[in-house]
C-alpha cells in the first residue's frame, strides 16, 4: 500500500478515535484544533466517513456524531469478544446473588472501558454504560488493574495524576495516596472506590487473569453507599470469587 494511502487511513482513525472519549459530538473546527491537521484534510476525511455511514452530521449544528455503521461494527466486536461471552454467565450469577449492578471492564490507555454490564432492578442504580470510559484511578476496576500493571506504567500514571480529571471531590489526586491504595489492593486482591466516580456510589472490583497470568480485565460491583457499606464484606468475597471463576475459564490462575 502506498505511503499516502497509509497516511490517509491513519488520519481517518485519528478522527474516529476522538469519538471514543466522553466527547460524543465534534465540529470541524474543534477536530482541526484537536488533531492539529489542515482544515481541508479533516474535512475530506469527515466527508468520506460520513458518506460511508461511520459518522453522521447534524444538519443544523453541522457537528458530527457516531454513525450506524460504526455502531454496528462495535456491537459486532462486543458480541464476538471471548472475554465478554465467557464472563457473561458469571456476571449474571453475581448480580442475582448480590442484587447490585455488575460491570466488566478492561484497560484502554489510562482509562477503563466498560465492556459489559448487568443491571440491577433495585432503586438507585449505577449510571455506567457499555462502551463508555472512565479514568482508571477513579474506579475500583481501574485501580485493581493498575495494581497489577507494569511498575513503569504505574510510575508514569502517578506522575501525571495531579493533572488528570477529578470526577468528584473524593477522587484521588495524590500520587502517594494512589500508590498506597494500589499496594493495598494488590495484597487484598480487590480495590474500592468510595464516591470517587459518582457521589454516593461505592464500587468494589477484583482482577481477572488471562492465560499469560497478566490481568486482562476486572469485574466490579457498584451500588449506593447506604446499601454497599452494610454488606461490603459479603460484596468483596463475592466479587473476588466471581473474578477467580472467570480467570479459570480464561485459562488464568487467580
C-alpha positions as CSV (number, residue, x, y, z in Angstrom):
1,X,0.0,0.0,0.0
2,X,1.3,3.4,-0.9
3,X,2.6,5.6,1.8
4,X,0.0,8.3,1.0
5,X,-2.8,5.7,1.4
6,X,-1.5,4.6,4.8
7,X,-1.3,8.2,6.0
8,X,-4.9,8.8,4.9
9,X,-6.0,5.7,6.8
10,X,-4.2,6.9,9.9
11,X,-5.8,10.3,9.8
12,X,-9.2,8.7,9.5
13,X,-8.5,6.5,12.5
14,X,-7.3,9.6,14.5
15,X,-10.7,11.3,13.8
16,X,-12.7,8.2,14.8
17,X,-10.6,7.9,18.0
18,X,-11.8,11.3,19.1
19,X,-15.3,9.8,19.3
20,X,-14.0,7.2,21.7
21,X,-13.8,9.7,24.5
22,X,-16.7,11.1,26.5
23,X,-16.9,13.8,23.8
24,X,-19.5,12.3,21.5
25,X,-20.0,15.3,19.2
26,X,-17.4,17.2,17.3
27,X,-17.4,20.2,14.9
28,X,-14.9,20.5,12.1
29,X,-13.2,23.4,13.8
30,X,-12.7,21.5,17.1
31,X,-11.4,18.4,15.3
32,X,-8.9,20.6,13.4
33,X,-7.7,22.1,16.7
34,X,-7.6,18.8,18.4
35,X,-5.7,16.9,15.8
36,X,-3.5,19.8,14.5
37,X,-4.3,19.0,10.9
38,X,-5.2,21.2,7.9
39,X,-8.9,22.0,7.7
40,X,-9.1,20.6,4.1
41,X,-7.6,17.3,5.2
42,X,-10.0,16.9,8.1
43,X,-13.0,18.0,6.0
44,X,-12.1,15.5,3.3
45,X,-11.8,12.6,5.9
46,X,-15.1,13.6,7.5
47,X,-16.9,13.7,4.2
48,X,-15.6,10.1,3.4
49,X,-16.5,8.8,6.9
50,X,-20.0,10.4,6.6
51,X,-20.6,9.0,3.2
52,X,-19.7,5.5,4.4
53,X,-22.0,5.8,7.5
54,X,-19.3,5.8,10.1
55,X,-20.3,9.3,11.1
56,X,-23.4,11.4,10.8
57,X,-23.7,15.2,10.6
58,X,-26.3,17.2,12.4
59,X,-27.9,19.4,9.6
60,X,-28.5,22.3,12.0
61,X,-25.3,22.4,14.2
62,X,-23.1,20.9,11.5
63,X,-21.5,18.8,14.1
64,X,-20.6,15.1,13.7
65,X,-21.6,12.1,15.8
66,X,-21.0,8.3,15.6
67,X,-22.9,6.8,12.7
68,X,-24.8,3.5,12.3
69,X,-22.1,1.6,10.5
70,X,-19.6,2.3,13.4
71,X,-22.2,1.3,16.0
72,X,-22.8,-1.9,14.0
73,X,-19.1,-2.6,13.9
74,X,-18.6,-2.0,17.7
75,X,-21.6,-4.2,18.5
76,X,-20.2,-7.0,16.4
77,X,-16.9,-6.8,18.1
78,X,-18.5,-6.9,21.5
79,X,-20.7,-9.8,20.6
80,X,-17.7,-11.8,19.5
81,X,-15.5,-11.0,22.4
82,X,-14.3,-14.2,24.1
83,X,-13.9,-12.4,27.4
84,X,-17.4,-10.9,27.3
85,X,-19.1,-14.2,26.2
86,X,-17.1,-16.2,28.8
87,X,-17.7,-13.8,31.6
88,X,-21.4,-13.1,31.0
89,X,-22.9,-16.1,32.8
90,X,-20.7,-15.4,35.8
91,X,-21.7,-11.7,35.9
92,X,-25.4,-12.7,35.8
93,X,-24.8,-15.2,38.7
94,X,-23.1,-12.5,40.7
95,X,-25.9,-10.0,40.0
96,X,-28.5,-12.5,41.1
97,X,-26.6,-13.1,44.3
98,X,-25.8,-9.5,45.4
99,X,-28.7,-7.7,43.8
100,X,-26.5,-4.8,42.6
101,X,-25.0,-3.6,39.3
102,X,-22.1,-5.6,37.9
103,X,-19.6,-4.2,35.5
104,X,-16.9,-5.9,33.3
105,X,-14.1,-3.5,32.3
106,X,-10.7,-3.5,30.5
107,X,-7.9,-1.0,30.5
108,X,-7.6,1.3,27.5
109,X,-4.7,3.7,27.7
110,X,-5.2,5.4,31.1
111,X,-8.9,4.7,31.3
112,X,-11.2,1.8,31.7
113,X,-13.6,0.7,29.0
114,X,-16.9,-0.8,30.2
115,X,-17.2,-4.0,28.2
116,X,-20.4,-5.4,29.7
117,X,-22.9,-4.7,32.4
118,X,-25.6,-6.5,34.3
119,X,-28.1,-4.0,35.7
120,X,-30.0,-4.4,39.0
121,X,-33.7,-3.9,39.2
122,X,-33.4,-2.2,42.6
123,X,-33.9,1.5,43.1
124,X,-30.8,3.7,42.9
125,X,-28.5,2.2,40.2
126,X,-25.1,2.8,38.7
127,X,-25.1,5.0,35.6
128,X,-22.3,3.3,33.7
129,X,-22.9,2.4,30.0
130,X,-21.3,-0.3,27.9
131,X,-18.8,1.2,25.6
132,X,-18.1,4.3,27.7
133,X,-14.8,5.0,29.5
134,X,-13.7,6.5,32.9
135,X,-10.4,7.4,34.5
136,X,-8.8,4.3,35.9
137,X,-7.8,6.0,39.2
138,X,-11.5,6.9,39.9
139,X,-12.8,3.4,39.7
140,X,-12.4,0.1,41.6
141,X,-11.9,-1.8,38.4
142,X,-9.3,0.6,37.2
143,X,-7.4,0.6,40.5
144,X,-7.2,-3.2,40.7
145,X,-5.9,-3.4,37.1
146,X,-3.4,-0.7,37.9
147,X,-2.3,-2.6,41.0
148,X,-1.2,-5.5,38.8
149,X,0.2,-3.4,36.0
150,X,3.8,-2.9,35.0
151,X,5.7,-0.7,37.6
152,X,7.0,1.7,35.0
153,X,3.5,2.3,33.7
154,X,2.2,2.9,37.2
155,X,5.1,5.3,37.9
156,X,4.2,7.3,34.8
157,X,0.5,7.3,35.7
158,X,1.2,8.5,39.2
159,X,3.5,11.2,37.9
160,X,0.7,12.6,35.8
161,X,-2.1,12.1,38.3
162,X,-2.3,15.7,39.6
163,X,-3.2,16.9,36.1
164,X,-5.8,14.2,35.5
165,X,-9.6,14.5,35.7
166,X,-11.3,14.6,39.1
167,X,-14.9,13.4,38.8
168,X,-15.9,14.2,42.4
169,X,-14.3,15.8,45.4
170,X,-13.4,12.3,46.6
171,X,-11.5,11.3,43.5
172,X,-7.9,10.5,44.5
173,X,-5.4,13.0,43.0
174,X,-2.4,12.4,45.3
175,X,0.3,10.1,43.7
176,X,1.4,8.9,47.2
177,X,-2.2,8.0,48.2
178,X,-2.8,6.2,44.9
179,X,0.4,4.2,45.3
180,X,-0.8,3.2,48.9
181,X,-4.2,2.2,47.6
182,X,-2.7,0.1,44.7
183,X,-0.2,-1.6,47.1
184,X,-3.1,-2.5,49.4
185,X,-5.3,-3.6,46.5
186,X,-2.6,-6.0,45.3
187,X,-2.3,-7.5,48.8
188,X,-6.0,-7.8,49.3
189,X,-7.0,-8.9,45.8
190,X,-9.6,-6.2,45.4
191,X,-10.0,-2.4,45.2
192,X,-12.6,0.0,46.3
193,X,-13.8,3.4,45.2
194,X,-16.0,5.3,47.6
195,X,-17.8,8.2,45.9
196,X,-14.8,8.7,43.6
197,X,-16.5,8.2,40.2
198,X,-20.0,9.3,41.4
199,X,-21.2,10.8,44.7
200,X,-23.0,8.3,46.9
201,X,-21.8,5.3,45.0
202,X,-19.4,2.6,46.3
203,X,-17.7,0.1,43.9
204,X,-15.6,-2.9,44.7
205,X,-13.6,-4.6,42.0
206,X,-11.4,-7.7,41.5
207,X,-8.9,-8.7,38.8
208,X,-9.4,-11.3,36.0
209,X,-6.2,-13.1,34.9
210,X,-5.6,-14.4,31.5
211,X,-3.6,-17.3,30.1
212,X,-0.3,-15.5,30.5
213,X,-1.1,-14.7,34.1
214,X,-1.4,-11.0,33.5
215,X,-4.6,-9.0,34.5
216,X,-6.8,-8.7,31.4
217,X,-9.9,-7.2,32.9
218,X,-11.8,-6.5,36.1
219,X,-15.2,-7.3,37.5
220,X,-16.9,-4.9,39.9
221,X,-20.0,-4.5,42.0
222,X,-21.5,-1.0,42.1
223,X,-24.2,0.2,44.4
224,X,-25.4,3.1,46.6
225,X,-23.4,3.8,49.8
226,X,-26.3,3.0,52.1
227,X,-26.6,-0.5,50.7
228,X,-23.0,-1.3,50.0
229,X,-21.5,-0.3,53.3
230,X,-23.7,-2.7,55.2
231,X,-22.7,-5.7,53.0
232,X,-19.2,-4.7,52.0
233,X,-17.5,-7.8,53.3
234,X,-20.1,-10.0,51.5
235,X,-19.7,-8.0,48.3
236,X,-15.9,-8.3,48.5
237,X,-15.9,-12.0,48.9
238,X,-18.5,-12.4,46.1
239,X,-16.7,-10.2,43.5
240,X,-13.3,-12.0,44.2
241,X,-14.9,-15.4,43.8
242,X,-16.5,-14.3,40.5
243,X,-13.3,-12.9,39.2
244,X,-11.5,-16.1,40.2
245,X,-14.1,-18.2,38.3
246,X,-13.8,-16.1,35.2
247,X,-10.0,-16.2,35.4
248,X,-10.1,-20.0,35.4
249,X,-12.4,-20.0,32.4
250,X,-9.9,-17.8,30.6
251,X,-7.1,-20.1,31.4
252,X,-5.6,-17.9,34.1
253,X,-4.7,-18.6,37.7
254,X,-6.3,-16.3,40.3
